């Protein structure tokens, strides 16, 4: 349907039908303005039919979003915000803390823009990392003790350095334990990356 031909009004039919199960219906649009507008305009119709309506926009807090997602008919703004809410839920330790409810049925407005334009940018989210500054200080102390060909091998052509088994063990001992040679871990533990960079600088300086 083209712009102005009544997509918003027609969408109420499948939304109401699928909301009758009580599992919730999501309408995902492209921005906050359309999400608020659709919830106000179409919300009167859904309320008349005895259904609750919630709107989710980027500026809301977690409790506001949780309440809106729990409504029978929920309208969300950008698909990226909907996706990030999903990713954040999957980083939580308990399902009781989830903002979203079980995903049942959704209608995506401006689907061509979302599947083509928005899909070019992947959704990436990460948790808070563990503090590791003390590890760098420990590694900085052991680096000067490393010896070329014994603890690391320099590939001049590839401009790379590879730690030997002895070099990996030297890094593990700097942490007070021997963690390097284990079948369930990569050959070089994470702290070895710092050792490689420093060893390369030392090798180029000699």
Buried (B, 14 or more C-beta within 10 A) or exposed (E): EEEEEEEBEEBBEEBBEBBEEEEBBBBBBBBBEBBBBBBEEBBEBBEEEEBBBBBBBBEBEEEBBBBBBBBBBBBBBBBBBBBBBBEBBEEEEEEEEBBBBEEEBBBBBBEEEBEEEBEEEEEEEEEEEEEEEEBEEBBEEBBEEBEEEEBBBBEEEEEEBBBBEEBBBBBBBBBEEEBBEEEEEEEBBEBBEBBBEBBBEBBEEE
